[in-house]
Amino acid sequence: MITMKKILFPTDYSEYAEQAFIYAVDLARRFQAELHILHAIVNYSYAGYFSPDQENLYKNLRKNAEYLTEDLVEKYQISDLKVEKLYFPALSASSMIVDYANQFQASLIVMGTHSRQGLSHLVLGSVAENVIRTATCPVLTIGKGMAMDRDSKLIKNILVPIDFSSHSKQLLSYAMDLAKNYQAKLQILHVIDTPVYPAFYVMDQIAFTSVAENIKTRVVENLNSLVNELKEPSVETEIFAVEGRAAKTIAEFAEENDNDLILIATHGLTGVERFLLGSVTEKVVRLAKTPVFTVKPKENN
């Protein structure tokens, strides 16, 4: 059963962040959670913007942040929620967000993502991706233009990619709970990695097709077993097995099937391993035009 006591909403006051705020407010109301609005005031002297009067610079930045927060709170009329407004100096926005979430035991982080691509992404990274990688609680990322009208139901159709790892049942159980809360449908997807064969294999195309169909049948059977094991008849489910490259296929599937949310596990790769192998979850966050809810599975004791 999902419980959310504190929802952390980090903001840089961009249009991306405001889109995410709609989701943070909706979730706080549904789960009767506290909403913590956090702005990290980055020390600009460490970012190449040295000021001879750092104290006044910080005061001015904080004053502006306070004004923007009050404007956001007033615009979305959230007097029914318990709200904490927080402003902290920081060397790194992502580190501040994760440190606060850990210290105050946030149940969920909801934040906007600028979906930086190409060379700028490689060099600068992404605050959202750093948070996803290092936070111990789930993270919901919202890109530009993702949120619906605030009076509409935000989540009606959830996509859950399953990779049959040891944490798959845990992820699906979490998805079931979220779907029940929103009275949403679940579409459960496994992407069968598409192999690349040498040209001289073409003569055996019929055999390859037969193998692929057999794999799909077994995948569907295993997905059905997972769903049946959780026994949640109140949640409508659909099962899909498709061939492709994981991240790209997940993002495209979500767009083609009008999913309102992708709920996916992250295995928390770091350092050289992540740099060399990449992360399916991080690629999905970057590629998807759908909000992405990442869950880091808990280790079984």
N, C-alpha and C positions, 0 to 999 in steps of 0.2 A: 504494500500500500504506500503510495507516494505521500509524503508529508513535506510541506514547505512552510518554514517558519520565518525565514528571512530571504528576501529576494534582493540581490545587489544589482543596481543599475548604474554602471560607470558611464559617464557622458563627457564628450568634448563639445557638446552643443551644436553639432553638425546636423544636417538633415537626416543623415544615416542614424544618428543617435535618437532623434525624435521618432523615427519609425519604430525603433526598438522600444521606446518608452510606452507605446501603445500596448505592446505585448507584456511588458513588465507590469503595467497597471492591471491588465486583464487577468494575468496569473495571480497577482497579489489579491485581487478580489475573489477569485475562484477558490483559492486555498487559504484565504483569511490570513495572509502573511504580512509581515512588516515590509515596507519598501525603503531600501537604503539608497539614496541618490548620492553618488560619489563623483567628485571631480578631482583629478590628480593635477596639481599645479606644478608642472615640470620646471625644474631649476634651469633656466635658460642659459646661465653662464656655462653649463656643461654641454649645451647644445650649440655653442658658437655665437650666442647672442649676449655677450657680456654687457652688463650695465654697471656703472660706478656706484649706483645706489640700489643694491639688491633688495633691501628691506622695503623701499617704496615700490619697487617693481612688483614684489610679491603682494603687497597690500592692494595695489591697483588691480592685479590679476584676480585676487580673491574677491574684491568688491564687484568686479564685473561678473564673476562666476555666481556670486550670490544673487545678483540681479537676474541673470539668465535662468537660474534654478527657480526663483520665485515666479518668473514669467511662465515657465513650463508648468509648474504646479497649478497656477491660476487658470491657464489655458485648458487643462484637462480635468479640472474640478475633482480633485481627489481628496477632499476633506473627510471622506468616509474611511480613508486608510490611515494607518499609523506610519508616518513618514519621518525618516532621519535624513538630514541634509548635511553632507560631509565635504570638507575641502582640506586636502592635505598636500604639503610640498612633496615632490618626488623627483628622483633622478630618472626613473623609468615608469611610464604609465602602467605598463603591463605588470611589473613587479609590485607596484602599489596596489593594484586591483586584486592580485592573487594573495598578497600578504593580508589585506583587509578581509577577504573572503575566508581565509584560513583562521585568522584570529577571532573573527566574530561568527564563525561557523555558518556561513551563508549556505542556504539550500540550493540556490541557483544563481547564476550570473546571466543577465540579459543585456546584450550590447550590440551596437551597430558595427558593421564592418564595411570598410571602403573598398573591399575586393580588389586590392592592388594587383596588377598583372605585370608580367614581363620583367625587364631588368630592374625597375624600381622595386618590385617585390623581392627579387633575389638579394638586392643590396640592403634595402631598408627593413625588410620583413614586414610583419603585420602585428599590431597590438592584439587583435582578436585571436590570431593564430598562436601567439605566445601564451595568451591566457588559456586557450583550449588545451595547449600542450602541457601546461604546468599546474592548472587548477585541479583540486581534488574533487570539487563539486561539478555537477552538470553545467554546461554553458549553452545558451541559446543565442545565436548570431542572426541578425537581421540586416539585409542589404537594402540599398536604395530602392524605393518603390514597391517593397514587398508587402507592407501592411495594407489591409483593407480598411474600409470606413470603420471608425471606432465603434459604431453602433451595430456592426455586423458580427456574426460569430467568426472568430479568426481562424479556428481550426476545425475542419470538417472531414479531412481526408489525409491520414498520416502514412507516409512511406517509411517502412522499416527494412533496411538492407541487413540481411543475415549472412554471415560468412561461415557458420558452423564451427566457430571457435568455442572454447570452453565457456565463454561468457554469453553465448547466444540466447540461452534460455532466460538468463537474468535480464538481458536487454529487452527481449520480447515481453516479459512480465511487466517491466517498467512501461513499455508502450501500451500494453493492455490497460494499465491503471490510468494513464493519461487519456487514452481514447474513451474510457468510461466517463471520466470527468467532463470531457467535451462532447460526449455522445457522438464521437467521430468514428469513421470507418478506418480500418487498418489494411494497407496493401503491403504484403510481405514479399520481399524480393531477394532472390539470390542471383548474383551475376556469375555465370560460368565463363571463366577466362578464355578468350578466343585464342587458340594456338596459331602460330604462323608456320606453315609447312613449306618445305622446299618444292620447287616447281615439279620435280619428277614424281612427287606423291600424287599428282592429279589423277592418275589412273585408278587410284584407290578411293576416289571421292565417295562412292557409294558406301564403302566400309566406314569412312569417317562420319558420314551422315547417320549411319546406323548407331555408331558409338555415341554420337552427340545426342540422339533421341533417347538412348538408354540412360545417359547421364541425366537428362532433363526429367525423365520419369522418376529416377531415384531421388533427385533433388526435391521434386514436388511431394513425394511420399514422406521424405524426412521433414519437410516444412509442415506438412499436415500433422505429423506425429508431435512436433513441438507445440503446435496450436492446440491439439486435442489434450495434451498433457497439462496445459494450463487451465483448461476447462472454464472459459469465459464466454458462455453462449450469448451474453448481452452485447458483445462486441462483434460487429460485422467484419469479416475478414475475407480477403482475396489473396491468392498465392500466385506468384509469378517466378519462372526460371527463364532467364534470357542470356544469350551469349554476348560478350563484349568486354571492354576494358572497364574495370570497376568504377572508378570515379566518374568518368565521362558518361557511362551508361546510367548510373544512378541519377546524375543531374538531368540528363535528357529524359529519363523515365518520369521523373517528378514533374517536369514541364509538360510532357505529353499527356499525363494522367491527372493534371490539375490537383496535384498534392499541395496542401497548405503548409506542410511541415515534413522535413526529413529527420527522423530520429535514428542516430547512428552511434556506434561505440567508437571510442578512441583508445588505442592501446598505449598511448603516451610515449612514443619513440622520442629519444632525445639525442643530442650530440651527433657524432659521426654516422651512427646508424640511421638516424632520421635524414641527415643530409644526403646520404648515398641512396637510401631506399625510398625516401619521400614518405608521405602518409596519405592513404586513401581519404581519410576523414578531412584532412586539411585541403586536399584537392577538391573535395566535394564542396567545402565551405567557399572556396574560391570560384568554382564553376557554377554552382547552383543559383538559380533565380528564385529559390524557395528558402524560407528560413530553415536553419539547420540546428537541431537540438543534439548536442554531443554529450554522451554519458561515458564516464570512465568506470568500467566495471570494478566492483569491489572484489578483492581476493577472498576466496573461501578460507575460513579458519580450519 
